[in-house]
C-alpha cells in the first residue's frame, strides 16, 4: 500500500488527548511494506505540534523524543520536490479547493503520486474526495 500521510493522523497515533479510532484502524491495517509519503512540510508540522504540546504541558520532552523515534520506524518517505512546477500546482490546488497552501501540499502530493490520503482533517478530506483522491482513514 502507498499513500500520503497527513499530520492529523500521525499525531492522533501518539498524542493521548488526540486519539482517533480512524487513525488507529489505519495504523493497524497498513502492511509493513507500505510507503507513507509526506511533503517536506510534514516534518515541520510534526516538530511544531510536539513543541507546542510540550509548552502546554501535554507531553514531556522525553515523550517527544520517543515519538520522533516511533516515526523514524515507520515507512515514511519525504517528497522533497519543490520545483517551480510543484509550487504552481500547490497554488492551483489551494485556489481550486479553498485550502491553505499547507493542506494543498498534501493533496497535490497525493494527486502527483496517484495514491490515497490519510487525513482526519475534514476540510482536506472533502477537498480530496472532490479531487477524486481516496481517503485512507475512513
N, C-alpha and C positions, 0 to 999 in steps of 0.2 A: 504494500500500500504506500502511496505517496500523497502528500498533502501539504498545505500551508498551515502553520500553527500560529494562531493569534495569542497575544499575551494574556487575554482574558481566560483562556483555557489553562495555559501554563501556570498562571497564578492561582487558579482555583484548585489545582492539584496540591499546592504547598502551603497556602495561607489558611490557617484554621478557620478564620471568620469569613472566608470566601469559598467554602466548599460547594461543589455542584455535582449533583447526580449525573448530569450530562457529561461533565468533564471526566468524572470517574469512569463512566461507561466507555468513553472514547479511549482513555488510557488502558483500560482492561482489555479492549478488543483489538488494539493495533498490534500487528505482528512484529516480532523483533527485527525483521529485515526491512521494516518501514523506513521511509525517508520523510522527515518533517522539515520542510523548507521554511525559512524565516528570512524576512528582509533584514539588512544590517541594522535597521532601526529597532528591531526586536530586542537586541541586547541592551540598548539604551533604555528602552521602556522597562525591561525587567530590572535593570540596575536601579532605575529611579523608583520603581514600585517597592523594591526591597529596602532602599534607603528611607523612603517615606514611612514604611511600616516600622522600621527601627526608630525613627524620630517620634513616631506616635506610640511607641512602646507596645506595638503589636507583635514584635519579634526582637529577639536578642541578636547581637552581631554574629554569634556562633551559629545561630539558626540560619541567618542569611548566607553565611559561607557554606553551610550544609546544603542549602537549596541550590546554590550555584553548582555545587558538586553533583547534585542529582541531575540538573540539566545537562551537565557535561557527559553523563552516561547515556543520555537519550540520543537517538539517531538524527540529531539536528544538523542541517546543512544551511549555512548562511549564504544567501544570494547577495553578492556584492556588486551586481551590475548596476552602476549608477550613471550610465551613459545618458547623453542628452535625449536620445530616443526614449529611454525608460522614464526619465523625468517628465517628458512631454506626455507620455501615456498615463502616468500617475496624475498629472494635472487634468487630463481629459476625463479620467475615471472619477476624480474628485468632483469635477464640474457636472458630469452627467448624472451622478447618483447623490449629489449634495453631501459628500463625505469630506472629512478633513483629509489633508494630504497623507497624514499618518495612516488612517484607515484605508485610504485608496492604495497605499503601497502594498497592503496585504492582498487586496482584491486584484490589483494589477499583476502581482506575482502569481496568484492562482490562475489567472487568465493566461499569462505567458507560458506557464508550465503545463497548462491543461489539466489541473488537478483540483480537488475539493479544498475547502477551507474549514478549519476547526476554529470556531469562534463562539463565544457566549454573548457577544455584543449584538444586541437586537438590530440596531441600525445597519451595521455591517452585514448581518445575516440577510436582512431584507434586500439590501443593495446587491448582495452576491446572488441571491435567488433570481432577482430581476435580470442579472447579467448571465444567468444560466450556469452559475457555479454551485455545485452541490455543497451543502453544509454537512460537515463530517461529525458534528456533535449531536445532531438531532436524534 
